Amino acid sequence: MTSNTRVVVIGAGLAGVRLARRLGELGTPTLLVGEEEHPPYNRVLLAEVLAGRYAPEVIGLPAPEGLLRARVTGIDRGARTVECADGTSIAYDTLVLATGSNPVLPPLRGLFTPDHQLPEGVHAFRTLDDCLGLAKAVRPGVRAVVIGGGLLGVSAARALAVRGAQVVLAQQAERLMERQLDPDASRLVLRHLTDLGVEVHTECRVRDVRCVAGAVRSVEMSDGYALDADLVVLACGVRPRTGLAEQAGLAVHKGILVDDALRTSDPHIHAVGDCVQHDGTVYGLAAPALEQADALAELLAVDPDARYSGTRSLTRLTLTGPGSPFDLAAFGETEARPGDDVVRLADATRGTYRKVVVRDDRLVGGVLVGELGTVGALARAWEGAEPLPSDGGPLLHLLTNDGGS
């Protein structure tokens, strides 16, 4: 069976759904192909489902009209068709890859069963099925080890702790969320997790997963120390999902290489979202994926000269639990270079921390923890890249004014 559709989008995550909906609104026939059995959902909110804060249907995305559930197995660039696992073939004029990313599975001894499956009790944390499997397994008192202390690991550890699990977080780096936060902000995240009962080990490498009868029982650290475990969550980052592109002979480095038109090395194939590498950067975040989808919709349906010039992305995380929520935001360069000016405001009693980095009279980055009323105004000043007045007054106003989110 062959069907003809002008634009075919492979991948029903945030970027793919956004692109298909925008193209539909602009009158461009679009077929969205997704392989997950669930309706499209917002992956950013999976930790809230695991924590029991949201039901799975609450994180659903408004689905576009043309949605086909199928697993794409290949691309025939000469014939301009994509081949599906069920034997069907779909013709395209323009193909868009929005294939997202896969979880990084660390090279641990014992991580896979003889038939290359994860043992019972070991979970990645990337899809709704991963989340539902974890939610089914977690219960008060269960011993859970989270491997990875980045954004995903911190979110997973917090969610499991809120559900009553005894959580140990093992982080190979010297502090939590080291890619986004400076040391002071990392310490506040550590304090928040510790207050929830999470035991955090940094500069700690896991080397072995021990199983009995196909089910995990413990993990062993590189120093030989063993942690009992009923559940293990792998939160070691993600890697762009580039297999289809590579098989089709498209240019791939860390991600699928695209230009400012979000075009791959084949002029009939574009790519957006986590699978993409643009101007040397793989973002792996929601905001750039949505901006890329909007830019490509504009290009395909309205203005062929529309371009994507990159995203100045802001990381934002809200951790809920007993007591008030713990909010943080980070943007740009959070660590100062020699010669930079740094402004810090900290309130230990309220657990708030605000820091901005200024270079050549321009705001180049910042970290905010606690009350985030200033984040909107600071982010706008950063995104605008306009020179700050030399007296510093407006910057202090931005840091202390809680009305601009």
C-alpha positions in Angstrom: 0.0 0.0 0.0 1.3 3.4 -0.9 -0.2 6.7 0.1 0.8 10.2 -1.1 1.2 13.0 1.4 3.0 16.2 0.8 4.8 16.4 4.2 5.5 13.3 6.3 6.8 13.8 9.9 8.5 10.8 11.6 8.2 11.1 15.4 5.2 12.1 17.6 7.1 13.8 20.4 6.9 17.5 21.3 8.7 18.7 18.1 6.8 16.4 15.7 3.4 17.1 17.1 4.1 20.9 17.2 5.2 20.8 13.5 2.3 18.7 12.3 -0.3 20.9 14.1 1.2 24.2 12.9 1.4 22.9 9.3 -2.2 21.7 9.6 -3.3 25.1 10.8 -1.5 26.7 7.8 -3.3 24.4 5.3 -0.4 22.1 4.5 -1.3 18.3 4.2 0.8 16.5 6.8 1.0 12.9 8.0 2.6 12.3 11.5 4.0 8.9 12.1 4.6 7.8 15.7 5.6 4.4 17.0 4.4 4.6 20.6 1.0 3.0 21.3 0.1 5.9 23.6 -1.4 9.2 22.3 1.3 11.9 22.0 2.4 13.3 25.4 4.7 15.9 26.9 7.8 14.0 27.9 8.9 16.9 30.1 6.2 16.0 32.6 6.9 12.3 33.0 8.4 12.9 36.5 5.2 14.4 37.6 3.3 11.3 36.5 5.8 9.1 38.4 5.4 11.3 41.5 1.6 10.8 41.3 0.9 14.5 40.8 -0.6 14.0 37.3 -2.5 11.1 35.7 -1.0 10.0 32.3 -3.8 11.6 30.3 -3.1 15.0 31.8 0.2 15.2 30.0 -1.3 14.4 26.6 -0.6 16.7 23.7 -3.3 18.0 21.4 -3.0 15.5 18.6 -3.0 16.6 14.9 -5.5 15.2 12.6 -3.2 13.0 10.5 -1.6 10.6 13.0 -0.5 7.1 12.0 0.8 4.6 14.5 3.7 2.7 12.8 7.3 1.9 13.2 9.4 3.3 10.3 12.2 0.9 9.4 13.8 2.7 6.4 13.9 5.6 4.0 14.3 5.2 0.3 15.6 8.6 -0.7 15.5 7.8 -4.5 11.9 6.8 -4.5 11.0 9.3 -1.8 9.2 6.8 0.4 9.5 5.6 4.0 9.1 1.9 4.7 7.2 0.7 7.8 7.6 -2.5 9.8 4.1 -3.7 8.7 5.2 -3.6 5.1 3.5 -0.4 4.1 5.2 2.3 2.1 4.5 6.0 2.5 5.4 8.5 -0.2 6.6 12.0 0.6 7.5 15.2 -1.1 9.1 16.6 2.0 10.2 14.3 4.9 10.9 15.6 8.4 12.8 13.5 11.0 11.7 14.3 14.5 13.0 11.0 15.9 14.0 12.4 19.3 16.6 10.7 21.5 17.3 7.4 23.2 18.4 7.0 26.9 22.1 6.4 27.4 22.6 2.9 28.9 25.9 2.9 30.8 28.4 0.0 30.2 27.7 -1.8 33.4 28.4 -5.5 34.0 25.2 -7.4 34.4 23.0 -4.7 32.9 21.5 -6.9 30.3 20.0 -10.4 30.4 21.3 -13.0 27.9 18.6 -12.0 25.5 19.7 -8.4 25.7 16.8 -7.1 27.8 17.1 -5.0 31.0 16.7 -7.2 34.1 13.5 -7.1 36.2 13.6 -3.9 38.3 16.0 -2.0 36.0 14.3 0.9 34.2 15.3 3.6 31.8 13.3 6.8 32.3 12.5 8.2 28.8 9.0 7.0 27.7 5.6 6.9 29.2 5.9 3.1 29.3 9.1 3.5 31.3 7.3 5.8 33.6 4.2 3.5 34.0 6.5 0.5 34.7 8.3 2.4 37.4 5.0 3.8 38.9 3.7 0.2 39.1 6.9 -1.1 40.8 7.4 1.7 43.4 5.8 1.5 46.8 6.6 2.8 50.3 9.9 1.3 51.5 11.1 0.0 48.2 14.9 0.4 47.8 15.6 2.4 44.7 19.0 3.5 43.2 19.0 6.3 40.6 22.2 6.3 38.5 22.8 9.9 37.2 22.5 13.2 38.9 21.6 15.5 36.1 18.2 17.1 35.4 16.6 13.7 34.7 18.2 11.9 37.7 17.3 14.6 40.1 13.7 14.6 38.9 13.4 10.8 39.1 14.9 10.7 42.6 12.5 13.4 43.9 9.5 11.6 42.3 10.5 8.2 43.8 11.1 9.8 47.3 7.7 11.5 47.2 6.2 8.0 46.5 7.8 6.7 49.7 10.8 4.9 48.2 14.2 4.7 50.0 16.2 6.4 47.3 20.0 6.5 46.8 21.2 8.7 44.0 24.7 7.9 42.5 26.3 10.7 40.6 29.7 10.3 38.8 30.4 14.0 38.7 31.4 16.0 41.8 28.0 17.7 42.2 24.4 17.5 41.0 23.3 19.0 37.7 26.8 20.2 37.0 26.0 21.1 33.4 23.3 23.6 34.4 24.2 24.9 37.8 27.0 26.5 39.7 28.3 24.9 42.9 26.1 27.0 45.2 22.9 26.2 43.4 23.9 22.5 43.3 24.2 22.5 47.0 20.7 23.8 47.3 19.4 21.0 45.1 21.3 18.6 47.3 19.7 20.0 50.4 16.3 19.7 48.9 16.8 16.1 48.0 18.3 15.3 51.4 15.3 16.9 53.1 13.1 14.5 51.1 15.2 11.6 52.5 17.3 10.9 49.4 20.8 9.7 50.0 23.2 11.3 47.5 26.6 10.0 46.6 28.7 12.2 44.3 32.0 11.3 42.6 30.7 7.8 42.7 30.8 5.4 39.7 28.6 2.3 39.5 30.3 -0.6 37.8 28.1 -3.6 38.3 24.4 -4.6 38.5 23.8 -7.8 40.5 20.7 -9.9 39.7 19.2 -13.1 41.1 16.8 -15.1 39.0 16.7 -12.3 36.4 15.8 -9.6 38.9 18.0 -6.8 40.3 19.2 -7.2 43.9 22.1 -4.7 44.3 24.4 -2.4 42.4 28.2 -2.3 43.1 30.3 0.8 43.1 33.8 1.1 41.7 35.2 1.0 45.3 33.5 -2.3 45.9 30.7 -0.8 48.1 27.3 -2.5 47.3 23.9 -0.9 47.6 20.8 -3.1 48.0 18.3 -2.3 45.3 14.8 -3.4 44.3 14.6 -0.8 41.6 17.4 0.8 39.5 16.7 3.9 37.4 19.1 4.7 34.6 19.2 8.5 34.2 22.5 8.9 32.4 21.5 11.3 29.8 20.2 10.9 26.2 21.7 10.4 22.8 20.2 11.7 19.5 18.3 9.0 17.7 20.0 9.0 14.4 19.7 5.4 13.2 17.2 6.1 10.3 19.2 9.0 9.1 22.5 7.0 9.1 20.9 4.1 7.3 19.7 6.5 4.7 23.2 8.0 4.2 22.4 11.4 5.6 25.2 13.4 7.3 25.3 12.7 11.0 27.8 13.7 13.6 26.6 13.9 17.2 23.1 14.5 15.8 21.6 14.8 12.3 23.4 17.7 10.7 21.0 20.5 9.6 21.5 24.0 8.2 19.6 27.2 9.1 16.7 25.9 7.0 16.7 22.8 9.2 17.6 20.9 6.1 19.7 17.7 6.2 22.2 16.8 3.5 19.2 15.7 1.4 17.3 18.8 0.3 14.0 16.9 0.5 14.6 15.9 4.2 14.5 18.2 7.2 14.9 17.4 10.9 13.9 19.0 14.1 14.1 18.4 17.9 16.4 16.2 20.0 17.8 14.3 17.0 19.2 17.5 15.4 22.7 19.1 15.5 22.5 22.7 14.4 25.6 24.9 14.2 27.5 22.5 16.3 24.9 22.2 19.1 22.7 19.4 20.1 20.2 21.0 22.5 18.1 18.0 23.9 15.6 20.5 25.5 12.0 21.3 24.9 12.3 25.0 24.1 14.7 24.6 21.1 12.6 21.7 19.7 9.5 23.8 19.7 11.3 26.8 18.2 12.7 24.6 15.4 9.2 23.2 14.7 7.7 26.7 14.5 10.5 27.8 12.2 10.2 24.8 9.9 6.4 25.2 9.7 6.9 28.8 8.6 9.5 27.8 6.0 7.4 24.9 4.5 4.0 26.6 4.5 4.5 30.4 4.5 8.0 31.7 3.7 10.6 29.6 1.9 13.2 32.1 3.2 12.4 31.6 6.9 15.4 30.4 8.9 16.3 29.1 12.3 19.2 30.8 13.9 19.6 28.9 17.2 18.0 29.0 20.6 19.2 30.7 23.8 17.7 28.0 26.0 16.7 28.3 29.6 16.5 25.3 31.9 13.7 25.4 34.4 12.8 22.7 37.0 10.1 22.6 39.7 10.5 19.9 42.3 7.3 19.4 44.4 7.2 17.4 47.6 6.3 18.0 51.3 6.2 21.7 52.0 6.6 24.4 49.3 7.9 23.6 45.8 11.6 24.0 45.0 12.1 26.0 41.8 15.2 26.7 39.9 16.2 28.2 36.5 19.5 28.5 34.8 20.4 30.2 31.5 23.5 31.0 29.5 26.9 30.8 31.1 26.5 30.2 34.9 30.3 30.1 35.6 32.2 33.4 35.3 35.4 33.8 33.3 38.3 36.0 34.4 37.3 39.6 34.1 33.5 39.0 34.3 31.4 40.7 36.9 29.2 38.5 39.2 26.3 39.7 41.3 25.0 37.2 43.9 22.0 37.5 46.3 21.5 34.7 48.8 19.0 34.2 51.6 19.7 31.1 53.6 16.5 31.4 55.6 14.2 31.5 52.6 16.5 29.1 50.7 16.7 31.5 47.7 19.8 32.2 45.6 20.2 34.5 42.6 23.4 35.0 40.6 24.1 36.7 37.3 27.2 36.9 35.2 27.9 40.1 33.3 30.6 40.4 30.6 31.3 43.6 28.6 28.2 45.2 30.1 26.0 42.3 28.9 24.2 39.7 30.8 25.6 36.3 29.7 24.0 33.9 32.2 22.5 33.3 35.5 21.1 30.9 38.1 18.0 31.4 40.2 16.9 29.1 43.0 13.8 29.6 45.1 11.4 32.4 44.3 11.6 32.9 40.6 9.6 36.1 40.1 12.6 37.7 38.4 13.3 34.9 35.9 11.2 36.4 33.1 12.8 39.8 33.2 16.3 38.5 33.5 15.8 36.0 30.7 14.5 38.8 28.4 17.6 40.9 29.3 19.8 37.9 28.5 18.0 37.0 25.2 18.1 40.6 24.0 21.9 40.8 24.6 21.6 44.6 24.9 24.3 46.5 26.9 23.3 47.1 30.5 23.5 50.7 31.9 26.9 51.2 33.5 25.5 52.2 36.9 24.2 48.7 37.5 20.9 50.0 39.0 18.6 48.2 36.6 20.4 44.9 37.0 19.9 45.1 40.8 16.3 46.0 40.2 15.9 42.9 38.0 17.5 40.7 40.6 15.3 42.0 43.5 12.0 42.6 41.7 9.6 39.7 42.0 7.1 40.9 39.5 8.5 39.8 36.1 8.0 36.1 35.6 
